[in-house]
């Protein structure tokens, strides 16, 4: 059931990203730059929210995930979708499409880290497993980039 929910959301989000790119009024180069900006923006937001919101401001529910990492995380974070709507209104569809594709990457990595570890590159799997052992390190899920930039990586 967990995989159906994760992969169902990934499918819907991917179709939405394709649709947003298809209707984008931007020229190809501008849409590509905007799309890339959306990918970068998502990975940075993922890191910042995980580090400061889930671990500092609202740690109770996230602590349940750390206590039982293999239990499915089936909570739909409506706040993410509100943020996606705001990004669309402020920055447009091409940037949102990039963020959505990066969000699909996040969903895939997080699901596989707990339910299909053989599907992930060993570096990402180790990064996430270390985070579950040392909750003050390795906040990035879909990338290790921001942990390296902000000095929170633990190898």
Secondary structure, DSSP 8 states (H G I E B T S, - for coil): -HHHHHHHHHHHHHHHHHHHHHH--S-HHHHHHHHHHHHHHHHHHHHHIIIIIIIIISHHHHHHHHHTTTS------HHHHHHHHHHHHHH-HHHHHHHHHHHHHHHHHHHHHHH-GGGS-HHHHHHHHHHHHSTTS---SS-SHHHHHHT----
